[in-house]
């Protein structure tokens, strides 16, 4: 599986949420089952991923995941 990150840098002011999009790509010939993601954030930050998990990623498929990190929650 490849993780494609188009935005490698995001700037936010104090209390502003930061949203990034990543793409998960399966270049292989077999489907990948139960794809789960985890993000490590700085102390005091919370993170939301949509979707949080994928049941399967088929060969040649590409799925987008939106990640929003927020320090004001």
C-alpha positions in Angstrom: 0.0 0.0 0.0 1.2 3.5 -0.8 0.3 6.6 1.3 0.2 9.7 -0.9 0.5 13.0 0.9 0.1 16.0 -1.5 0.3 18.7 1.2 3.5 18.3 3.3 3.1 21.5 5.2 0.1 23.3 6.7 0.1 26.5 8.8 -2.5 27.3 11.3 -3.0 30.0 13.9 -3.7 29.3 17.5 -6.9 27.4 17.8 -7.3 27.0 14.1 -8.0 23.4 12.9 -5.7 22.0 10.2 -7.1 19.7 7.5 -5.1 17.5 5.2 -6.0 15.0 2.6 -4.1 11.8 2.0 -4.7 9.1 -0.5 -4.3 5.4 0.1 -3.3 3.4 -3.0 -3.1 -0.3 -3.6 -0.6 -0.9 -6.4 -0.6 -4.7 -5.8 -2.6 -7.6 -7.2 -4.4 -8.6 -4.0 -7.0 -6.7 -2.0 -6.0 -5.3 1.4 -8.5 -6.0 4.1 -9.4 -4.0 7.2 -7.3 -0.9 6.6 -7.1 1.1 9.9 -5.2 4.4 10.4 -3.8 6.1 13.5 -2.4 9.6 13.8 0.0 10.8 16.6 -0.8 14.4 17.5 1.0 16.8 19.9 -0.2 16.9 23.5 -3.6 18.7 23.7 -4.5 18.2 20.1 -7.4 16.0 18.8 -7.6 14.4 15.4 -10.5 13.2 13.3 -10.2 11.0 10.2 -12.9 10.5 7.6 -13.2 7.6 7.0 -11.6 6.1 10.1 -11.2 2.7 8.5 -11.7 0.9 5.2 -13.2 -2.6 4.9 -11.0 -3.3 1.8 -8.8 -1.6 -0.7 -9.0 -3.4 -4.0 -6.0 -3.8 -6.4 -5.5 -0.5 -8.3 -7.9 1.3 -6.0 -7.2 4.7 -4.5 -9.2 6.1 -1.5 -9.0 9.5 0.0 -8.9 10.2 3.8 -9.5 13.6 5.3 -7.5 14.3 8.5 -8.5 17.3 10.7 -6.3 18.1 13.7 -7.5 20.7 16.2 -5.9 22.2 19.3 -8.9 24.1 20.5 -11.1 21.1 21.5 
